[in-house]
């Protein structure tokens, strides 16, 4: 699990997106393909500065 400091790291350090078990299950159950998941996470990080976005948040927004 990521620490609050890791999620709120300065922009120079934010080079990663976090993937959790729910994300992996969504890929394995073919609810989203892995490339699309990573692209959505990357876009979210670029737009918000937050490196965590779960598949469930993507699906709730109607984009999953």
mmCIF file of the C-alpha atoms, coordinates in Angstrom:
data_MODEL
# 
_entry.id   MODEL 
# 
loop_
_atom_site.group_PDB 
_atom_site.id 
_atom_site.type_symbol 
_atom_site.label_atom_id 
_atom_site.label_alt_id 
_atom_site.label_comp_id 
_atom_site.label_asym_id 
_atom_site.label_entity_id 
_atom_site.label_seq_id 
_atom_site.pdbx_PDB_ins_code 
_atom_site.Cartn_x 
_atom_site.Cartn_y 
_atom_site.Cartn_z 
_atom_site.occupancy 
_atom_site.B_iso_or_equiv 
_atom_site.pdbx_formal_charge 
_atom_site.auth_seq_id 
_atom_site.auth_comp_id 
_atom_site.auth_asym_id 
_atom_site.auth_atom_id 
_atom_site.pdbx_PDB_model_num 
ATOM 1  C CA . UNK A 1 1  ? 0.000   0.000   0.000   1.00 0.00 ? 1  UNK A CA 1 
ATOM 2  C CA . UNK A 1 2  ? 1.282   3.462   -0.825  1.00 0.00 ? 2  UNK A CA 1 
ATOM 3  C CA . UNK A 1 3  ? 1.933   5.877   1.988   1.00 0.00 ? 3  UNK A CA 1 
ATOM 4  C CA . UNK A 1 4  ? 0.281   9.313   1.970   1.00 0.00 ? 4  UNK A CA 1 
ATOM 5  C CA . UNK A 1 5  ? 3.739   10.786  1.337   1.00 0.00 ? 5  UNK A CA 1 
ATOM 6  C CA . UNK A 1 6  ? 4.183   8.573   -1.719  1.00 0.00 ? 6  UNK A CA 1 
ATOM 7  C CA . UNK A 1 7  ? 0.822   9.531   -3.195  1.00 0.00 ? 7  UNK A CA 1 
ATOM 8  C CA . UNK A 1 8  ? 1.506   13.227  -2.549  1.00 0.00 ? 8  UNK A CA 1 
ATOM 9  C CA . UNK A 1 9  ? 5.092   13.130  -3.826  1.00 0.00 ? 9  UNK A CA 1 
ATOM 10 C CA . UNK A 1 10 ? 6.471   16.201  -5.606  1.00 0.00 ? 10 UNK A CA 1 
ATOM 11 C CA . UNK A 1 11 ? 5.967   16.245  -9.407  1.00 0.00 ? 11 UNK A CA 1 
ATOM 12 C CA . UNK A 1 12 ? 9.601   15.350  -10.120 1.00 0.00 ? 12 UNK A CA 1 
ATOM 13 C CA . UNK A 1 13 ? 9.136   12.083  -8.224  1.00 0.00 ? 13 UNK A CA 1 
ATOM 14 C CA . UNK A 1 14 ? 5.732   11.137  -9.700  1.00 0.00 ? 14 UNK A CA 1 
ATOM 15 C CA . UNK A 1 15 ? 6.758   8.815   -12.500 1.00 0.00 ? 15 UNK A CA 1 
ATOM 16 C CA . UNK A 1 16 ? 4.534   5.896   -11.564 1.00 0.00 ? 16 UNK A CA 1 
ATOM 17 C CA . UNK A 1 17 ? 0.893   4.980   -11.451 1.00 0.00 ? 17 UNK A CA 1 
ATOM 18 C CA . UNK A 1 18 ? -0.434  2.650   -8.806  1.00 0.00 ? 18 UNK A CA 1 
ATOM 19 C CA . UNK A 1 19 ? -2.253  -0.548  -9.783  1.00 0.00 ? 19 UNK A CA 1 
ATOM 20 C CA . UNK A 1 20 ? -4.229  -2.476  -7.173  1.00 0.00 ? 20 UNK A CA 1 
ATOM 21 C CA . UNK A 1 21 ? -5.876  -5.880  -7.046  1.00 0.00 ? 21 UNK A CA 1 
ATOM 22 C CA . UNK A 1 22 ? -9.198  -4.491  -8.245  1.00 0.00 ? 22 UNK A CA 1 
ATOM 23 C CA . UNK A 1 23 ? -7.486  -3.085  -11.330 1.00 0.00 ? 23 UNK A CA 1 
ATOM 24 C CA . UNK A 1 24 ? -5.886  -6.446  -12.085 1.00 0.00 ? 24 UNK A CA 1 
ATOM 25 C CA . UNK A 1 25 ? -9.186  -8.281  -11.602 1.00 0.00 ? 25 UNK A CA 1 
ATOM 26 C CA . UNK A 1 26 ? -10.894 -5.874  -14.018 1.00 0.00 ? 26 UNK A CA 1 
ATOM 27 C CA . UNK A 1 27 ? -8.222  -6.656  -16.623 1.00 0.00 ? 27 UNK A CA 1 
ATOM 28 C CA . UNK A 1 28 ? -8.383  -10.422 -16.035 1.00 0.00 ? 28 UNK A CA 1 
ATOM 29 C CA . UNK A 1 29 ? -12.193 -10.344 -16.227 1.00 0.00 ? 29 UNK A CA 1 
ATOM 30 C CA . UNK A 1 30 ? -11.867 -8.347  -19.482 1.00 0.00 ? 30 UNK A CA 1 
ATOM 31 C CA . UNK A 1 31 ? -13.800 -5.336  -18.205 1.00 0.00 ? 31 UNK A CA 1 
ATOM 32 C CA . UNK A 1 32 ? -10.935 -3.139  -19.487 1.00 0.00 ? 32 UNK A CA 1 
ATOM 33 C CA . UNK A 1 33 ? -7.741  -3.944  -21.350 1.00 0.00 ? 33 UNK A CA 1 
ATOM 34 C CA . UNK A 1 34 ? -4.450  -3.306  -19.582 1.00 0.00 ? 34 UNK A CA 1 
ATOM 35 C CA . UNK A 1 35 ? -3.245  -0.684  -22.064 1.00 0.00 ? 35 UNK A CA 1 
ATOM 36 C CA . UNK A 1 36 ? -6.457  1.331   -21.727 1.00 0.00 ? 36 UNK A CA 1 
ATOM 37 C CA . UNK A 1 37 ? -6.241  1.114   -17.940 1.00 0.00 ? 37 UNK A CA 1 
ATOM 38 C CA . UNK A 1 38 ? -2.678  2.440   -17.932 1.00 0.00 ? 38 UNK A CA 1 
ATOM 39 C CA . UNK A 1 39 ? -3.529  5.228   -20.375 1.00 0.00 ? 39 UNK A CA 1 
ATOM 40 C CA . UNK A 1 40 ? -6.459  6.359   -18.202 1.00 0.00 ? 40 UNK A CA 1 
ATOM 41 C CA . UNK A 1 41 ? -4.242  6.291   -15.103 1.00 0.00 ? 41 UNK A CA 1 
ATOM 42 C CA . UNK A 1 42 ? -1.515  8.259   -16.899 1.00 0.00 ? 42 UNK A CA 1 
ATOM 43 C CA . UNK A 1 43 ? -4.005  10.885  -18.117 1.00 0.00 ? 43 UNK A CA 1 
ATOM 44 C CA . UNK A 1 44 ? -5.529  11.184  -14.632 1.00 0.00 ? 44 UNK A CA 1 
ATOM 45 C CA . UNK A 1 45 ? -2.071  11.683  -13.107 1.00 0.00 ? 45 UNK A CA 1 
ATOM 46 C CA . UNK A 1 46 ? -1.189  14.340  -15.685 1.00 0.00 ? 46 UNK A CA 1 
ATOM 47 C CA . UNK A 1 47 ? -4.460  16.213  -15.162 1.00 0.00 ? 47 UNK A CA 1 
ATOM 48 C CA . UNK A 1 48 ? -4.725  15.987  -11.373 1.00 0.00 ? 48 UNK A CA 1 
ATOM 49 C CA . UNK A 1 49 ? -1.244  15.235  -10.049 1.00 0.00 ? 49 UNK A CA 1 
ATOM 50 C CA . UNK A 1 50 ? -2.641  12.164  -8.250  1.00 0.00 ? 50 UNK A CA 1 
ATOM 51 C CA . UNK A 1 51 ? -0.920  8.865   -9.043  1.00 0.00 ? 51 UNK A CA 1 
ATOM 52 C CA . UNK A 1 52 ? -3.798  6.656   -7.895  1.00 0.00 ? 52 UNK A CA 1 
ATOM 53 C CA . UNK A 1 53 ? -7.028  6.060   -9.784  1.00 0.00 ? 53 UNK A CA 1 
ATOM 54 C CA . UNK A 1 54 ? -8.818  2.748   -9.370  1.00 0.00 ? 54 UNK A CA 1 
ATOM 55 C CA . UNK A 1 55 ? -10.684 0.901   -12.099 1.00 0.00 ? 55 UNK A CA 1 
ATOM 56 C CA . UNK A 1 56 ? -13.821 1.354   -9.998  1.00 0.00 ? 56 UNK A CA 1 
ATOM 57 C CA . UNK A 1 57 ? -13.415 5.142   -10.159 1.00 0.00 ? 57 UNK A CA 1 
ATOM 58 C CA . UNK A 1 58 ? -13.001 4.891   -13.939 1.00 0.00 ? 58 UNK A CA 1 
ATOM 59 C CA . UNK A 1 59 ? -16.111 2.692   -14.228 1.00 0.00 ? 59 UNK A CA 1 
ATOM 60 C CA . UNK A 1 60 ? -18.148 4.977   -11.942 1.00 0.00 ? 60 UNK A CA 1 
ATOM 61 C CA . UNK A 1 61 ? -17.301 7.909   -14.200 1.00 0.00 ? 61 UNK A CA 1 
ATOM 62 C CA . UNK A 1 62 ? -18.708 5.917   -17.124 1.00 0.00 ? 62 UNK A CA 1 
ATOM 63 C CA . UNK A 1 63 ? -15.371 5.527   -18.882 1.00 0.00 ? 63 UNK A CA 1 
ATOM 64 C CA . UNK A 1 64 ? -14.566 1.899   -18.107 1.00 0.00 ? 64 UNK A CA 1 
# 
